[in-house]
Amino acid sequence: MIPLWERTPPGYNSGISQQPPSLTPYVCSGGRRGAVVVCPGGGYSHKAEHEGAPVALWLNSIGISAFVLDYRVAPYRHPCPLTDAARAIRCLRCHADRLDIYPDRIGIIGFSAGGHLAASAGTLFDNGNPAADDPVDRAGSRPDAMILCYPVISFGDYRHHGSMTSLLGDEPDAKLRSVLSLENSVTEGTSPAFIWHTASDAGVPVENSLLFARALSEHRVPFELHIFPAGGHGLGLAEADPDVSVWTDLCGRWLVSRGFTGVAAQR
């Protein structure tokens, strides 16, 4: 386990029964690799186990190091989860040599509400503070790629209401709600994205991915989008659904094309 802060994390409340945010490493051996931060879903109220370690092991199988993020969830509110995700990227970038990863090939993957967190990291980033005393805070938080799996994106008409209230409370500020409807926050600097969803998702409507893809297109941000006609929500690697499980092959090729080199890139 890699703690994200050596001291008390910003906004941390010892009265809330959650451990300080951390990364669980799954580091490939045999040479420098790209790396991906893994954000399990869970409606910003918990973290789904099948979207954590199994995803990291799949990334290892294609030659990419992975780090599962234990980020803060409710009763913590925004900006705590995003602070944790941004810090995770900064930590990997700052310590890239020690971890044997490329500092310019650090991605993030998220599922459902974890997809909202990953997309937040890819849109609401900063370039670091060069004057910071903490060397980690000098590193930028922009991921070099983001993978969004049936993501929560919008807090508008197609919202997953539970994710919104867990993150922002029962009566969220209208301006913050708009900013965190991430289709409104895409810019030309937003990270390239791989997105997949199922058209029949009854938990998080497919319109979330469509709205985000449209915003990426309008700002000329590279993306790849796959909509599968059938399948539910929360599928993870989708190993039990042969029609949807091909997303890992598609995503693996996309990661290799973006320079997340490793064993798979050399085949």
N, C-alpha and C positions, 0 to 999 in steps of 0.2 A: 504494500500500500504506500502511495506517495501522497503525503498531506499537501494541500495546495498552498497553505500558509504555515510558516514556522511559528507564528504567533496567532493570536485570536483573529479569526477572519472578520472582515468588516460586516457589521450587522448580525454577528453571531449571538445567539441567546442561549446561554447554558441551561435555562429553564425549559427549553424545548428538547424533547427526548430524541434528538438526531445527532449523529456523530458529525464532527467538523468535515467539510467537503474534502474529498480525496480522489485519487486515481488508482485503479487497480491495473497494473501493467501486464500486458501480454506481448513481450518483446521477442521478435524473431532473432535468431542467431545467424551468423554467417555473412555479415556485411551490413552496411548502412541501408536503411529502408525508408520509405514513406511511413507516415503514422496517421492513425485516425482516432479521434476521441469519440467514444460510444455513449450516447444519451438514451437510456431506456425510457419508454413512455410510462404513463400511469396517471394522466389527467392532472399533473402537478400536485397530486395528493400522495402518490407512492411511486415506486419504480418496479417495473415488470421484469422479473428475473430472466425470462426467455428472450428478452431484448437486450441483454447485457453480455454475460460471458459467452453464450453460444455465438453471438455476432462477432465477438472478439476472436474466437477460435476460427470462425470462417475467414476473417481477414488474415489471420496467421497462415491459413491454408493456401492463400494466394500470394503469400510473401510480403504482407504488410503488417507492421506492428500496430497494436491496438491498446487503448487505455480506456477502461470503463469508468465513467464519471459518476461518482456518488454526489449528486448535487442536492441542494436544499429544496424541499417541497413544503406545501402548506403544513402548519400555519405560517411559514415564511411566505412573504409576498415579493413581487417584483420590487427591486432589481436583483434580489439574492440569487435566483437560479442563473440569470445571465451573467452576474458577477462571477459565479463559479465556473461557468463555461468559458468565459473570456480568460479567466485566470489559468484554467487548464491549458488553453492554447499557448498562453504566454510562457507557462512553465515548460512545456515541451520545446518551445522555440528557444528558450534561454538555456536549457540543459540538453540541447540536441546532440552535442558531441558525446556527452556522458551516456546518453540513451542509445547512441548509434542510429540516429534518425536524421533525415534531411530537414533543416529548419524552414525550407521553403516548399515543403510538401507535407504539410500538416492539415489534415481534413477533419471533418466532423460528420457523424451520422446520427440521426435521431428518428424515433418512431412515435407517431401520434403526438402527444404533448412534448415528448422529447424531440420530435421533428420541429415543433414550434421553437423550442430552445435552440436547436441547431440552426434554423433559419434566422433566429434573432442574432446569433453569433455572426452569421454571414451577411447581415444587413446593418446591424447596430454596433459596429466595431470601432476601434480607434487604433492609432499607430504607435501607442505607447508614450510614455513620458520620459524623454531622454535625461531629465534632471532628477528622476526619482532615486532615492537612496537604495531601494530594493531593486537589484538588477532584473528581477522578473518583470517588474512594472515598466521597465524600459522597452520591453518587447511588445510588438503589435499583437492585437488579438484577432486580426482577420484570418479566418481559415482559408487555405488555398483551394479547398473544394468542400462542398456540402452535399450530403446524401440525405434526402428527405423521404421517409417511408410512411405512407398514409398520414401526412403531417396535418396537425392543426395549424392553420395559417391565419384565418380571419376571425375577428371577434364581432363581425357584422351579422348579416342575415344567415350565413352558413356556419355559424360558430358552434363549437362544442362548449356548451354553456358551463359545464363543470370545470373544464380547464380554465376558462376565463375567470370564474369566481374564485377558484383556488389560487390563481396568480394575482388577481387584482381586487378581490373582495366582492361583496354583493352589490355595491353601488360604485363601480369603477369611474374614475375621472374620464370624461369624454375625450379629452385630448390624448391621454395616455392610451386609452382603448383604441383610438385611431392609429397611433404610432405603432402599437403592438398588433394591429391588423397588418401583417407584414407586407401584404400586397401594396400598401401605401408607403412603405419605407425602402423599396428597392431603388437603387441608384446605379449609375454606370460602374461603380466600384464594388457592387455586390459580388460575392463569391460565385463562381460557376457551380451549377447544381445538376445533380441526378435526382429525379423525382419519380416515385411510383405510387400508385393508388389502385383500388378496385372500384369500378363504377357502381357496384352494389353495396358499398360500405355504408352500413346503417348507423355507425357510430360517429364518424367524421365524414361529412359529405365530400364527394370527389371534387366539388366546386372549389374546395380549399386549394387543391393542387392546381386546378385550372386557373384560378385567379392569380396565383403566384407565377405560374408559367407565362401567363399573359404579361404580367408586369416585367418579368425578365426579358421577354421578347421586345417589349416597348423600349427597354433601356439597353438593348443589344448585349445582354449578358448571356454567355454560352450556357445552354442547358440541354438535358436529355430528359424526355418525359415518356413514361409508359403507363397507360391506363388498361388494366386487365378487366374484361367484361364481368367476371363473377368472382366472388370471394368476399369474406367478411372483414371485420376489423381486427387489428391486433395479431396479425399472422406471423410476425417475426420473420424468420427465414423461410416460412411457408413450406416446410419439408413435406407436410401431408397433402399439399395441393400442387400436383405436377404442373398445372397450367400457370400458376403464379410463381412457383419456386425458381423459375428461370430468371427472376429478377437478379439473383446473385451472380449469374453468369454475365448478364448484361452490364451490371454494375462493376464487376471485376474488370471487364474489358475497358470500361470507361475510365476506371482508376488507372489502369496501365497506360491508357492513351494520354493521361494527364501527368505522367511521369512518376507515379507512385511505385517505383520499380522494386523488384524483388524476384523471387523465384519464377512467378508467373510471367513476368515481363521478358524472361530470358528463354522461354520455351520456343 
